[in-house]
Amino acid sequence: MSWTFLSRFNIKADHEAEFLTLIPPMEANAAAEPGTLAYKFYRLAEPRAFAVFESFVDEAADQTHQANPASADIITRMIECIEGTYTREYLLPL
């Protein structure tokens, strides 16, 4: 069974432009990782609201993704752009 979820978060008003520059390299790094089925950012209807759809073959692939040294700096910079925290909604297959 795949490990799939949608993470929702808001970006600080003065960090949106920086955040947008971080999306393409983050998506490219994630797509190149073994075990990644899908990884795509979306802008939501609310101001400064974003989501990332992530799907991996299993939880271990998600953990490998989070620990990828190629993405470490990007992840740190993205987290600095986030206002507050994020929510992670797990999507279970029917």
C-alpha positions in Angstrom: 0.0 0.0 0.0 1.4 3.4 -0.9 2.1 6.1 1.6 0.2 9.2 0.3 -0.8 12.5 1.9 -1.5 16.1 1.4 0.3 18.7 3.5 -1.3 22.1 3.8 0.4 25.2 5.1 0.5 29.0 4.9 3.5 31.1 3.9 4.6 34.2 5.7 3.6 37.3 3.7 7.2 38.5 3.1 8.4 35.0 2.1 6.1 34.0 -0.7 8.5 35.0 -3.5 11.4 33.0 -2.0 9.1 30.0 -1.4 8.1 30.0 -5.0 11.7 29.8 -6.1 12.3 26.7 -3.9 9.5 24.7 -5.4 11.0 23.6 -8.8 14.3 22.2 -7.3 12.4 20.5 -4.5 10.0 18.8 -6.9 12.9 17.8 -9.1 14.8 16.3 -6.2 11.8 14.4 -5.0 11.0 13.0 -8.4 14.5 11.6 -8.8 14.3 9.8 -5.5 13.7 6.0 -5.6 10.3 5.2 -4.1 8.6 8.5 -5.0 5.3 8.0 -6.9 4.3 11.7 -7.0 5.4 15.0 -5.5 3.7 18.2 -6.5 3.0 21.6 -4.9 -0.2 23.5 -5.4 -1.4 27.0 -4.6 -4.8 26.9 -2.7 -7.6 29.4 -3.0 -6.9 31.2 0.3 -4.2 33.9 0.3 -0.6 32.5 0.9 -2.0 29.0 1.3 -0.2 26.1 -0.4 -0.3 22.3 -0.4 2.0 19.6 -1.4 0.7 16.2 -2.6 3.2 13.5 -1.8 3.0 9.8 -2.6 5.7 7.2 -1.9 5.8 3.4 -2.2 5.9 3.2 1.6 6.7 5.1 4.8 10.4 4.2 4.5 10.6 6.0 1.1 9.0 9.1 2.7 11.7 9.0 5.5 14.4 8.6 2.8 13.0 11.6 1.1 13.0 13.7 4.3 16.7 12.7 4.9 17.9 13.3 1.4 21.0 15.5 1.7 20.4 17.0 -1.7 17.2 18.6 -0.4 18.3 19.5 3.2 19.0 23.1 2.5 15.8 23.5 0.4 13.7 22.0 3.2 15.3 24.2 5.8 14.6 27.3 3.7 11.0 26.2 3.0 10.3 25.6 6.7 11.6 29.1 7.4 9.0 30.4 5.0 6.1 28.6 6.6 3.8 30.6 9.0 3.1 28.4 12.0 2.9 24.7 11.3 1.4 22.4 8.6 -1.3 19.8 8.6 -0.7 16.4 7.0 -3.8 14.6 5.7 -3.2 10.9 4.9 -5.1 9.6 1.9 -6.1 6.0 2.2 -6.9 3.9 -0.9 -10.4 2.6 -1.2 
